[in-house]
Amino acid sequence: MSTTDHPEKEVGIDRMLRYQDPIGDMQSGLHAAVHAQSREVAWLLLLLASNYPLLDFPTQVFQEAEAMGIMRGLTEDKIDIRSLRDANGRTAEDIAREIGGVWVGWTDNNRLAI
């Protein structure tokens, strides 16, 4: 069978960034970053898939994004990743609040939920 018989489905970057895993309780990448306690990944997802104010990002986030050749596109008409809830109705912020630790200062300020 050739690849033309079953063409691969194109997945756009916006859809991929906002993907929710049906096997993983509908958690988003932001949920996963919080669980993994990866602030770097969380910042990158916020940059690429949210409307979080650019002025509130640390300079280092922009430097890293520039080094990788990526930047935020137009996000006004996209679903903000901070609004995604898992199968239990929890935002990434709810999980961060439960975990604590590296997430101290990240909750109750619209950084991980809106």
N, C-alpha and C positions, 0 to 999 in steps of 0.2 A: 504494500500500500504506500502510495506517495503522500507527502505532506499536503498536497493539494486536495486529497480526499478528506482530510480532517484538518483544516487550517487552524492554527493556534489562535485562540481568542486574544485580541489585543486588550491589555489592561492599561488604562491611562494612569499617569502619575497621581492625579488627584484621587482617583478611585483607590489606588494602592495605598496612599497615605492615610486614607480614612477607612480602610478595610477593618471589618469586625469579624473575628474568628468564630464561626458557628460551633466549632468543636471546643473552643476555649472560652465558653460562657459569653460569647459576643464581645470580648474585650478588644479594644483598639490597640494600636501601637503605643499610644500614650499610656494606656493602662499597663502594658507590658514593660515599658520603660520605668514606670513607677515601681512595679513589682521587682524589677531587676536593680532598683536603686541607681539608675543611670541618669544623672542630671544632664549629661552631655546629649544623650539621645532625646531626652525630653525637650531640651532647648531647641534642638534641630527640628523636631516635630512641630513645636510651637512656631518656629520661624516659617516652616513650609506649609503648615496646614491649619493655621489659626489667624484670627484677626487681633491677636495680642499686640498691643502698641509697640511699634519698633523702638521707640524711645526708652522702653522699659527693658530692653535686652542688654546684657553686658556686652561690651566692645569685643570681648574674646569670641563671642558667638559669631559675630560678623566676620572676624578674622578667619575663624575656622571654616565658615561657609564659603568665604572667598577663596580660600586655599583649595577647597573641594570643587569650586566652580559652580556653586549653587546659590540661589537667592529666591526669596519669596516672589511668587507671581501674583496675579490678581486673585484676591481671596474673598472679595465682597459677596459674590454670588455662590460661594462654596459653603458646605457645612463646616463649621468650626470644630476641629477635633476635640476641643474642650467640652463640647456639648454632648458628646457620645457617651452613652451609658451601657454598661454590660447587662447581661441577662438578669442580674439581681438589682438593676436600677442604679448602680453605683457609677459615679464619675471617677476619673483618675484622681481627682482631689479627695474623694471619699477614701480611696485606697491609701493615698499618701498620708492622710490623717491617721489611719489605722497603723501604718508602718512607723511613722515618726522618723527619727534618725536624720538621714540626709534631707528629708522633706520639711524639716522645721523651717518656717519662713516662707514656704511655698503654698500654704493653704490660707483660705479666707482672704485672698487678695486678687481673685479672678485669674490667677496664673494657670491653674489646672482645671478650672471649671468656670462656666458662665451662667 
